[in-house]
């Protein structure tokens, strides 16, 4: 029976690691890509010294180092899985020193489950998990110190070191030291207990106050940790629950005994614990994951990687309904030459779903900047990237933003500025090769034009000074197209903007501008809009000046008949014509 439990324990840890890896690889991978883009680990001494100059520096350094591997989702998922399994094994190792209770083995997974749920929130950083690992390693080293006075000295030194290396969670070590002295060693005299408790309390209370004299962080952040969450002001309750489990589980092993259970029922109780743990873990994950954010992040990542067909495939599986995901879809449709014929087959929520407005945060400008970049508004895309990076709450730099600013300055001919950014990227792991190759292009127009995308954007970009207006986006698109009348994307976005704004007068005004773009026929949605404009103007249908297909003309006749019928006809219109511009024009607000 003992051998069977041993094999069950090993199998359970392996199964847990596999489930975590599968979850982050196939279901939550975009959250990993999201984390990777908002930090930039540099292999430089300055970067090391900067992080190590504040409490939790080592945890932050290791966490940022590992986060860069999220560039590949499967690798980031493997790192998280290994860290969570290692956390479970560390808790198990500590509990074994207190009492050997194989039947309680499933309880050692509780801290790992709690930290798994925390990492489902994109605001919690890997440093929060690394800090716990550093603390538990320091606690386990205590097992090898047998002399009481040495353990008192060790506790004092280690607590001070842990505050600086691991951050605000260092008090976990203090409570575990006390628990282990009580449950494992039990060698202290009354004097030693008094001195030990005074040392522990002093080493927990004093360091944050000392750090406050030299650092510009608030005392609350110095207590709760600087590098665990991206935002400076958060509720500490989720972290406190996860931290508390690291103490409560060993404490449970100290006071709960299952020796009285019959041997033939041991395996049944073990499996029952596993079942309860699995159900509880599933419930916890359901409350922790945010599938709506994961969807937007997936769209953003595919746009970032220029995987246009993947974006469209995602929309075909489930129509996007948020402005950011719709904006990503519209860009993908435009890049694939499908915007004019298919955009209203998907949900459209107005101009915000084409060019979302600027927001003072670090997520929206990064996504919207991609659209402006492909349109040819290079300086606007660079401004959005810079604003996004400067808005990152934990003041870290963004590898994605730095890369975009390097590209734009290169295409603008600002080679010195581009070189500054490229030199930074050379100190990264996954962007260094691109940076080194791009450095060869500085001052070399021929090499730049060998890149088809760069050569095209250099033609699209406006070289004259102008003030970009958020309130007059159609005019901005018009200026961009007039500057380069081969910029098909700018033209289609200009027309799409008027359609989404339901401004048919300007649509008819701008429509002729695209006559030299080589369309073999008038796109379907343009035909639908022209028919709607003509009918709304009250002019004679026989004088309609534009050629439309027979199928579209017949559809319009049927649509008008149903729309004037009233009553149940609205349901028929939705079923038959919800993918037309007419339906958007009449029923979408």
FIZAKE-837421 format. One line per 10 residues: number of its first residue (from 1); their letters; for each residue x, y, z negated of C-alpha. Coordinates in steps of 0.1 Angstrom, whole numbers, plus 5000, padded with zeros to 4 digits. Example, Ala and Ser with C-alpha at 12.3 -4.5 7.8 and 13.67 -1.06 7.14 Angstrom:
BEGIN
1 = AS = 5123,4955,4922  5137,4989,4929
REM end
This chain:
BEGIN
1 = XXXXXXXXXX = 5000,5000,5000  5029,5024,4992  5045,5017,5026  5011,5024,5043  5008,5057,5025  5044,5066,5034  5037,5060,5071  5004,5079,5068  5022,5109,5053  5047,5110,5082
11 = XXXXXXXXXX = 5020,5105,5107  4999,5133,5092  5028,5158,5094  5035,5148,5130  4999,5151,5140  4996,5185,5123  5026,5198,5142  5012,5185,5175  4978,5201,5169  4994,5234,5162
21 = XXXXXXXXXX = 5015,5232,5193  4985,5223,5215  4965,5251,5200  4990,5279,5207  5001,5264,5241  4967,5258,5257  4942,5278,5238  4959,5308,5222  4989,5314,5243  4981,5350,5253
31 = XXXXXXXXXX = 4984,5361,5217  5020,5349,5218  5027,5368,5250  5011,5398,5233  5035,5396,5204  5065,5392,5226  5059,5424,5246  5057,5447,5216  5092,5440,5202  5127,5440,5217
41 = XXXXXXXXXX = 5153,5419,5200  5188,5432,5208  5220,5413,5203  5239,5443,5189  5254,5452,5156  5234,5484,5154  5201,5464,5157  5213,5441,5129  5223,5469,5106  5191,5488,5112
51 = XXXXXXXXXX = 5169,5459,5102  5191,5449,5073  5190,5484,5058  5155,5479,5044  5138,5452,5022  5128,5421,5041  5155,5428,5067  5167,5392,5072  5131,5379,5075  5124,5406,5101
61 = XXXXXXXXXX = 5156,5399,5120  5149,5361,5122  5113,5367,5129  5120,5391,5158  5147,5368,5171  5122,5339,5173  5094,5360,5186  5113,5368,5218  5109,5331,5227  5072,5337,5229
71 = XXXXXXXXXX = 5081,5348,5265  5073,5311,5272  5041,5302,5254  5050,5265,5250  5083,5274,5234  5067,5300,5210  5041,5274,5201  5068,5248,5193  5085,5273,5170  5053,5280,5151
81 = XXXXXXXXXX = 5045,5243,5149  5080,5235,5135  5079,5264,5110  5044,5253,5097  5054,5217,5094  5087,5227,5077  5066,5248,5052  5045,5218,5044  5076,5197,5038  5091,5224,5016
91 = XXXXXXXXXX = 5060,5224,4994  5060,5186,4993  5097,5187,4982  5089,5210,4954  5059,5190,4942  5079,5158,4942  5102,5174,4917  5072,5181,4895  5054,5148,4899  5053,5120,4925
101 = XXXXXXXXXX = 5017,5118,4936  5014,5104,4972  4976,5106,4971  4978,5144,4968  5000,5147,4998  4973,5162,5021  4971,5192,4996  5006,5202,5007  4992,5213,5041  4970,5240,5025
111 = XXXXXXXXXX = 4997,5268,5027  5005,5259,5063  4968,5261,5072  4965,5295,5056  4996,5308,5074  4983,5293,5107  4951,5313,5102  4972,5345,5095  4992,5340,5127  4959,5339,5147
121 = XXXXXXXXXX = 4957,5376,5139  4980,5395,5163  4988,5421,5136  5006,5395,5114  5042,5390,5123  5063,5359,5122  5085,5376,5095  5057,5369,5070  5063,5331,5075  5101,5334,5076
131 = XXXXXXXXXX = 5101,5353,5043  5083,5324,5027  5108,5299,5041  5137,5319,5026  5120,5321,4992  5113,5283,4991  5149,5275,5002  5162,5296,4973  5137,5278,4949  5148,5244,4961
141 = XXXXXXXXXX = 5185,5252,4955  5176,5257,4918  5171,5219,4916  5209,5214,4919  5217,5237,4889  5215,5216,4857  5229,5241,4831  5202,5264,4816  5224,5295,4814  5234,5291,4850
151 = XXXXXXXXXX = 5198,5289,4861  5191,5321,4842  5219,5338,4861  5209,5322,4893  5173,5335,4890  5185,5370,4884  5209,5371,4913  5185,5353,4937  5155,5375,4929  5175,5406,4937
161 = XXXXXXXXXX = 5188,5391,4969  5154,5378,4980  5138,5412,4976  5163,5426,5001  5164,5396,5024  5127,5384,5023  5108,5415,5012  5078,5420,4989  5069,5383,4987  5100,5377,4965
171 = XXXXXXXXXX = 5079,5375,4934  5067,5340,4945  5102,5328,4936  5099,5343,4902  5067,5324,4894  5080,5292,4909  5112,5295,4888  5090,5298,4856  5068,5268,4867  5098,5246,4874
181 = XXXXXXXXXX = 5114,5254,4841  5082,5244,4824  5074,5214,4845  5107,5200,4855  5137,5210,4834  5121,5220,4800  5156,5226,4785  5154,5262,4773  5156,5271,4737  5134,5299,4724
191 = XXXXXXXXXX = 5162,5324,4729  5168,5312,4765  5131,5313,4773  5129,5349,4760  5159,5360,4779  5148,5342,4811  5114,5358,4811  5128,5392,4805  5153,5388,4833  5125,5375,4857
201 = XXXXXXXXXX = 5102,5404,4848  5129,5430,4852  5141,5416,4885  5106,5417,4899  5095,5451,4887  5126,5472,4891  5138,5466,4927  5108,5483,4945  5113,5514,4923  5150,5516,4931
211 = XXXXXXXXXX = 5143,5511,4968  5118,5540,4967  5146,5564,4957  5165,5557,4990  5138,5548,5015  5109,5568,5029  5083,5540,5025  5054,5542,5001  5057,5523,4969  5028,5501,4979
221 = XXXXXXXXXX = 5046,5490,5012  5077,5483,4992  5057,5461,4969  5036,5442,4996  5063,5441,5023  5073,5462,5052  5077,5437,5080  5048,5413,5075  5021,5432,5093  5023,5455,5123
231 = XXXXXXXXXX = 5002,5481,5105  5015,5501,5075  4981,5501,5057  4964,5468,5055  4944,5447,5030  4968,5425,5011  4942,5400,5003  4948,5375,5032  4985,5374,5024  4979,5372,4987
241 = XXXXXXXXXX = 4957,5341,4992  4984,5325,5013  5012,5334,4989  4991,5322,4959  4987,5288,4975  5025,5283,4973  5022,5285,4935  4988,5268,4930  4996,5236,4949  5028,5228,4927
251 = XXXXXXXXXX = 5008,5238,4897  4980,5214,4907  5006,5185,4909  5017,5194,4873  4982,5190,4857  4963,5166,4880  4971,5129,4879  4955,5101,4900  4973,5072,4884  4940,5058,4871
261 = XXXXXXXXXX = 4926,5051,4906  4924,5015,4916  4951,5005,4942  4925,4992,4966  4908,5026,4968  4939,5047,4972  4939,5047,5010  4902,5055,5011  4907,5085,4988  4937,5096,5010
271 = XXXXXXXXXX = 4916,5094,5042  4888,5113,5025  4912,5141,5015  4924,5142,5051  4888,5145,5064  4880,5173,5040  4912,5191,5049  4904,5188,5086  4869,5201,5082  4881,5230,5061
281 = XXXXXXXXXX = 4909,5238,5085  4885,5238,5115  4862,5262,5096  4891,5284,5087  4903,5285,5123  4869,5294,5136  4868,5324,5113  4904,5334,5122  4905,5332,5160  4893,5361,5181
291 = XXXXXXXXXX = 4885,5347,5216  4874,5381,5229  4909,5395,5223  4925,5364,5236  4905,5368,5269  4917,5404,5273  4953,5394,5265  4951,5366,5291  4939,5391,5318  4966,5415,5308
301 = XXXXXXXXXX = 4994,5389,5309  4983,5376,5343  4983,5412,5357  5017,5418,5342  5030,5387,5359  5011,5396,5391  4992,5363,5391  4962,5378,5410  4946,5345,5419  4947,5334,5382
311 = XXXXXXXXXX = 4929,5366,5372  4901,5359,5397  4899,5323,5387  4894,5333,5351  4866,5357,5361  4850,5329,5382  4849,5307,5351  4835,5334,5329  4826,5369,5341  4845,5395,5320
321 = XXXXXXXXXX = 4825,5421,5302  4849,5444,5285  4863,5475,5303  4899,5463,5301  4893,5428,5314  4870,5441,5342  4898,5466,5351  4923,5438,5354  4899,5418,5376  4893,5448,5399
331 = XXXXXXXXXX = 4930,5453,5403  4934,5416,5412  4906,5418,5437  4921,5448,5453  4955,5432,5455  4940,5402,5472  4919,5424,5496  4886,5413,5481  4875,5444,5462  4853,5459,5489
341 = XXXXXXXXXX = 4834,5427,5495  4832,5410,5461  4835,5435,5432  4798,5436,5425  4796,5398,5424  4811,5403,5389  4799,5424,5360  4808,5461,5364  4805,5486,5336  4811,5518,5354
351 = XXXXXXXXXX = 4842,5538,5362  4857,5527,5328  4860,5492,5343  4881,5506,5371  4904,5531,5354  4898,5530,5316  4904,5563,5299  4936,5570,5279  4935,5560,5242  4960,5569,5215
361 = XXXXXXXXXX = 4970,5533,5207  4996,5508,5219  4974,5483,5238  4951,5502,5262  4978,5525,5277  5000,5495,5284  4972,5477,5303  4960,5508,5322  4995,5518,5330  4998,5486,5351
371 = XXXXXXXXXX = 4969,5498,5373  4984,5532,5378  5018,5516,5387  5003,5495,5415  4983,5524,5428  5015,5545,5431  5010,5569,5402  5045,5560,5389  5050,5589,5365  5016,5584,5350
381 = XXXXXXXXXX = 5023,5547,5345  5056,5556,5329  5039,5581,5306  5014,5555,5296  5042,5530,5288  5060,5555,5268  5029,5565,5248  5021,5529,5242  5056,5522,5228  5056,5552,5206
391 = XXXXXXXXXX = 5022,5543,5192  5034,5508,5180  5026,5510,5142  5058,5493,5130  5080,5516,5152  5095,5488,5172  5105,5492,5208  5087,5473,5236  5106,5453,5261  5078,5456,5285
401 = XXXXXXXXXX = 5076,5493,5282  5114,5498,5285  5113,5476,5317  5086,5497,5332  5103,5530,5324  5136,5517,5339  5117,5507,5371  5099,5541,5375  5131,5561,5369  5149,5539,5395
411 = XXXXXXXXXX = 5122,5545,5421  5122,5582,5413  5159,5584,5418  5166,5593,5382  5195,5568,5380  5211,5580,5348  5179,5576,5329  5172,5542,5345  5207,5531,5335  5201,5540,5299
421 = XXXXXXXXXX = 5171,5517,5298  5187,5489,5318  5217,5489,5294  5193,5483,5266  5177,5454,5284  5211,5439,5290  5213,5431,5253  5181,5411,5254  5177,5374,5261  5150,5372,5288
431 = XXXXXXXXXX = 5154,5406,5305  5192,5408,5307  5195,5390,5341  5169,5413,5357  5186,5443,5341  5220,5433,5355  5206,5428,5390  5187,5460,5389  5218,5479,5378  5233,5471,5412
441 = XXXXXXXXXX = 5205,5491,5428  5214,5524,5411  5222,5549,5438  5218,5522,5465  5187,5530,5486  5193,5500,5509  5191,5476,5480  5160,5492,5465  5142,5490,5499  5150,5453,5501
451 = XXXXXXXXXX = 5124,5448,5474  5091,5450,5493  5071,5461,5463  5096,5489,5454  5099,5500,5490  5061,5503,5492  5058,5522,5459  5084,5547,5470  5062,5555,5499  5031,5558,5478
461 = XXXXXXXXXX = 5044,5580,5450  5037,5617,5451  5069,5636,5451  5053,5671,5446  5046,5684,5411  5009,5681,5401  4989,5678,5368  4972,5645,5364  4936,5650,5352  4918,5623,5333
471 = XXXXXXXXXX = 4885,5641,5340  4889,5642,5378  4902,5607,5386  4885,5607,5420  4904,5638,5430  4936,5623,5418  4930,5592,5439  4922,5615,5468  4955,5633,5464  4974,5600,5463
481 = XXXXXXXXXX = 4958,5587,5494  4962,5620,5514  4999,5619,5505  5002,5584,5520  4974,5574,5543  4986,5538,5544  4980,5534,5507  4951,5510,5510  4948,5504,5472  4944,5542,5466
491 = XXXXXXXXXX = 4916,5544,5492  4897,5514,5479  4900,5527,5444  4887,5561,5455  4857,5545,5472  4851,5521,5443  4852,5550,5418  4824,5568,5437  4804,5536,5439  4808,5529,5402
501 = XXXXXXXXXX = 4799,5565,5394  4768,5561,5416  4779,5592,5435  4768,5583,5470  4773,5618,5484  4810,5617,5477  4811,5581,5489  4798,5592,5523  4823,5621,5522  4853,5599,5514
511 = XXXXXXXXXX = 4843,5568,5534  4856,5581,5568  4891,5585,5554  4898,5548,5557  4891,5545,5594  4929,5541,5602  4935,5514,5576  4927,5486,5601  4894,5472,5587  4879,5449,5613
521 = XXXXXXXXXX = 4844,5457,5601  4828,5478,5574  4832,5459,5541  4800,5444,5526  4796,5467,5496  4803,5497,5518  4775,5486,5541  4752,5482,5511  4761,5517,5498  4756,5533,5532
531 = XXXXXXXXXX = 4721,5518,5535  4712,5530,5500  4724,5565,5508  4705,5567,5541  4673,5554,5525  4677,5578,5495  4682,5608,5519  4647,5601,5534  4661,5601,5570  4647,5580,5598
541 = XXXXXXXXXX = 4661,5544,5596  4663,5542,5634  4690,5570,5633  4713,5551,5610  4748,5558,5624  4769,5530,5610  4771,5494,5622  4760,5469,5596  4757,5432,5599  4723,5416,5605
551 = XXXXXXXXXX = 4725,5397,5573  4731,5428,5552  4703,5447,5570  4678,5419,5564  4688,5417,5527  4683,5454,5523  4648,5452,5539  4639,5424,5515  4654,5442,5485  4633,5474,5493
561 = XXXXXXXXXX = 4602,5453,5496  4607,5436,5462  4618,5468,5444  4586,5485,5454  4564,5455,5444  4569,5460,5407  4560,5435,5379  4576,5401,5383  4596,5413,5413  4624,5426,5390
571 = XXXXXXXXXX = 4632,5390,5379  4634,5380,5416  4657,5409,5423  4680,5398,5395  4681,5362,5408  4686,5371,5444  4704,5404,5445  4723,5408,5412  4756,5405,5432  4748,5435,5454
581 = XXXXXXXXX = 4756,5472,5450  4718,5479,5452  4712,5460,5420  4741,5479,5402  4728,5512,5416  4692,5506,5403  4696,5486,5371  4731,5491,5357  4734,5521,5334
REM end
